[in-house]
Amino acid sequence: MRRPLAVLFAVAALAGPLRAAEAPELELAEALRSSGYHPSIVEGVKHQGIKVRILPASTPVLEAGAGLYHEPYAPSDPCALRIFHPSLSAQDYVYQGSTIPRKYLARQPTNLHFIRVLLHEAKHCDQYGTPELDGEIESDLFATDTLRSARLPGYYEDTRMLTHIRAVRPFSTANWSHATALSLDARARFLRAPAPLEVRDAHLRLYAILFKEGVMDPDLHGTRYEPEGDTLKAVYRSFKEKLARGDFDRDPLAKRVAELYVEGLDALAPTMVR
């Protein structure tokens, strides 16, 4: 995420910026070395002098996001980012990112989320005012491509986990700003990725359907973590029924969004939708 003092996945918490200020500020290379990674892994990031604050391990999960707290608009501007502690579990990361209740989450066979998010946020330092969805797509693709190129064990599983999170989250609330699943999916299948405006419009068409049905609330702003994931379940049922009937067959992009959502919940929380 690129908005100053905003945390990854739009978790609003007043304590977030304060905790970022309490954490020591490190050079990017130092932050990588202290976390067990060689600085060369970010050679695709061109911005110079990036600073990193790694939040304490004790930071509550929903405050332990990541984002820029100094966003550059030119190569000469400072860029500084905050990121959760490397000890944050994959389970908590998925909970934070998808809003799926913890009790339903399947175990994730990957532990690359820290370095992938660090790569993602560092890439934002190169973007200088790029529109938000465009920047999120570029940063997600950069981070996942870098893990693949470095051949880090678990990169494939981590990319799938991220794709599933990005497919689910836009339907916990009507916010497509991080709807990168179509782009990640296209890269994985060696297909042409849709343009960001196409991604946005496909989500807006689906929101309109879900609003009309009463499945989603058009007046809900911000993120809601429901104890049973009722909204996520309702969207799942709606998409499953419509896909089975062929309702989206004339809208291939919206159809793929719905398919990825269903695949995402099936993978991340099979017991919730069984």
N, C-alpha and C positions, 0 to 999 in steps of 0.2 A: 504494500500500500504506500502511496506517495504523499498523502496529505500530512502536513506537520501535526505532530502530537496526536495522530490517530493510530490506533493499533491495528495489526493485521486482522482481516475479516470483520472490521467495523465493530469491534467490541468496545462499547463506551464505558469508560471507568475513570473517575476523577483521579484516582491514585496512580494511574499509568504514567503520566508525565513526571510526577514527583519521583516515582521509582526510577525512571530513566535518568533523572538528574542525580540521584543518589549513587548510581552505578558508575564505576570508573570509566573514563574514556580512553579507548585504545586505538592505535593505528590499525588499519584493516589487516595488514600483514601480521601484526602482533596478535590480534584476535584470532586469526586463523591458526597460527602456531600454537597458541595456548589451548586451542580446541583440537589439536592433533592433525591439522591439515597444512600442506605446504602452500605458501602464498601464490605459487604459480597457477593454482587452480582458478584464480580470478584474472588471468592474463587477458581475457576477453573484455574486461571492464577498463575503459580508457580514462575515466575521471581520476584525477590525482588528489592525494591527501584525504582519503575517506576515513572518517572516524567511526568507531563502533562502541556502543554501550551494551554489554551483555547483562541482562537483568539477573538479580540474585535468584538462586534456586528456590528460595522461599516465596517468591512472588506468586500470588494466587493465579490459578490457571486462566481465568477469564480476564486477568490483567496482564498476562505474560504474552502479549502479542509482539508484533514486529512492525517497523515502519520507519520512515524518515522523520527526524525532528529538525533537520536543516536540509531543505530541498533546494538544489541548485537550479538556476535558470540560465546559467552560462558556465563554460568550463572553468572560469576563474572563481566561481562561488564555492563556499564550503559545502560539503555534503556530509551529513552525519546520520547514522541509523542506530536504532535500538533493536535488540533481538532477545528472544527468550533464552534461558539458560540451556546448555546442551543436555542437561539431565531431564528436560521435559520429555515425558514418554510419548511414544507414537499414539497411544490410546488417548492421552489428554490433548495432543495436537489435533487428532481427528474430531474429538468432542468440541474443541474450541472452534475449529474450522467449519464443521458441518451442522452443528447444533443437535446432532443425533444424541439422545440420552446415553450416558456412559454405559448403563446396564445392558444395552442392546448391542454395543459395538463388538465386532469380531476382532480377534487379535491380529495386529498388523505385523507381517514378517519383514520389517524394515526399520532402520534407525538412521536414515539419511536426511530426515526432515530438517535438522538444524543447519547442516551445510547447504542444503538446497534453498532454504529460506534466506540464509546469508547471501548466497549468490544472487537470488532474486532481488533482494533489497539493494545490493551493491549495483546491480544493473540499472536500477532506477536512477542512480546518480548520473548516468550517461544521457538521460532522456530530455532534460531541459524544457519542461512544459508540454510534453507529449500528452494528448488526451488520455484520460485515465484507463479506459478499456484497452486502448492501443498499447499503453505502457505495461499493463498487467499481462497481456498476451506475450509481448516481447520478453518480459522478465521471466515468465514461466517457461517459455521455450528456451531461453538462454540457460536457465538453471538446469533444466532436465537434459538438454543437449550436452552441457558441460559434464554432468554426472555420467552420461553415457560415454562420452569421449574419454573420460578418465577411467572408465571401466571399474567404477567403485562397486563392490559387491552389494547387490540389492537395488541398483539403480532402476531396474525394470519394475520391480514391485513398488518402489517409491513413486515412480511416474504414474502408475496405475492408481495408487492411493490418491495422489494429487488430482488426477482426472476425475475420480469419483467424488472427491470433496467439492471440486469446482462445478460439477454437474448438479450436486444436491443443494448447495448453499443458496443459489439464486431463487429457490422456491421455499426457503424458510421465511423469506420476506421478499417483496418485489424489488430486488436490487440486482441489476445485471453488471455492475461495475467490475466484478471479478469473474465473469462468466467465460472462463478460458477453456472449458472442457472441449468445445468443438475444435479449437485450434490444436490442443494436445492430442485429441483423437485423430485428427487429420494427419498430424506429424507421425504418429505411431503407425498409421495405415498407408503412409506414403501418398497421400492425396493432397489436392490443393486446399489450403485453408481458406475458409470464408473470410471476407473483409470484416473488420470490427463492426461497421454499421449493419452488415447482414446479421451478425451475431446478436446485436442489440435488438433489431427488428424481429427476429425469430422469437426472442424471449418476450417481447412486448405482445406479440400475437398470442402466445400461450398465456400470458398474464390476463389478457382480455377475456379469454375463455374461462379461466379459473375464477376470475372476479365475477363473471356472469353467473357461474354455477354456485357461487358462495363458498367455494373451496378455499380461496384465499381472500384476505381482507384488504381492499385497496387503500384503506386508511391506516394500515399498520406501517409505521415508519421506525426504522431501527431494527435491532435484532432481538428475537425472543427465543429463549431456551425453554421449551415446553417439557414438563416432566415425562410425558409419554410420547412426545413427538407427533401430536395429533395432526398438525398441519402437514407435516412430511408424509404421514400415512395417507391422508386424504388426497394429496397430490398424486401419490403413488397409485392409489386405486383408480383415480380419474385417468391417468396416463395409460395404465394397463388396459383399461376398458377401451379407450379410444384407439390404442395401437392394435388391439385385437380386432376391432371393427374396421380398421383401415381409415379412420377419420383423418389422419395426417398424410395420407398417401399422395395428395396433391401439393404438399408443402414439405419437401424433403429435408429442409434445414430444421424446421420445427419438429419434424418426426425424429430426426437424429438427437435433438435436444431431449425430447421425451424418452427416447431409448436410453440415452446416457444416464438420465435421472434414474430410471428403473434399474439399470445395470449398477449404478452407484449404490443405491440402497440395498440391492441384493448382495453386493459384495461387502459393504461396510457394516450392515446391520441385518443379516438374514433372519434373525429371530424376531425382529420388530415387524417384518412384513410377511412372515410365513403364514 
